[in-house]
């Protein structure tokens, strides 16, 4: 078997037992940590570009859709946001196959290049007043293109980071996938806050909303340069296998793992987007906070949420992934309705922020180990495909529709129904978490 450029997730059984942390040389440890950081940088840029749409939508909604009720305009932009998610399953399949068959590095380079192009085009799009119905149509095309890119980003990055993470600390190091994912959201909302401070509301609605998309496209160039330095973790032997990266192999031999990942990712994606991207709009439209105040609250909450990830990741190394996932499902099911109901009645931004932090702490039991808990269930030849496709399908259906469903129910006068919907999905996540093995099925056996 050809040895990959970066060693597998740990030394062989001859060198260390499954329960004994291996010894890494200082050079190898530095090399692995740098690889995680380099992979994460592209992840940060990908998600910044994707989320900057959600946070700036409140300013450009009227530019792409006929003027009317603000909730209806936001509903339209949320629909386009959801449409971008519908491309994720295709991206998960396409980039998962590329990563398994042609290498993780190649897949990550292609995905970040596509996201860069999509952001650059959005920054230059004409408005509804200039080209009529072509404006929302072109916006939709760009989002579909970006959805394809980000659909492939998650599975490949999760796979790569799980394979280079230090054995015995995989939960901790793999948590940096969500550190950078949340960091992308944080930088997006932080940039909006800065623009709100230096530009007037009229300037933001006229042209200021384009600035974040230009910034995202420029940052992607830096991410591409860093990713070019990565070494490949997929072995030559695995890439030459005819069954590598095929749907037939995935569904014939690993369909149980696929269904399990699909099950808990559905609830995980829904509650994640509920308390991150949708919260800004919920604080404005339902709680009644000013737009700028809501942005400040979300900036602080996202920063603290990002800092939580390594802590919860390290916790999973001690208590096990299955226990973390069960705590996530149970606490999410019990806490969602009380948290959102209390927040709706909160008049203080501090109270609202504290409630959001409680919710995000619950979500951290999942997000901190989201990538590793999926990667541990698939062998190398279908790992990126299995992780990416299962995540993308669940995310497209439940994560991408979170804002749309929430706003639609609010528009229909049944906002509380959304709270119960999220809680019901948390019950399902808990039940699927019970199916997780007490020990990783793969990864510690690799190489």
PyMOL commands that set and color helices and strands:
alter all, ss='L'
color gray80, all
select helices_A, chain A and resi 26-64+70-86+88-102+104-123+128-131+134-164+170-174+176-198+201-206+208-227+236-240+247-253+255-274+277-287+291-319+321-344+349-367+370-375+380-399+402-411+415-433
alter helices_A, ss='H'
color red, helices_A
deselect
rebuild
show_as cartoon
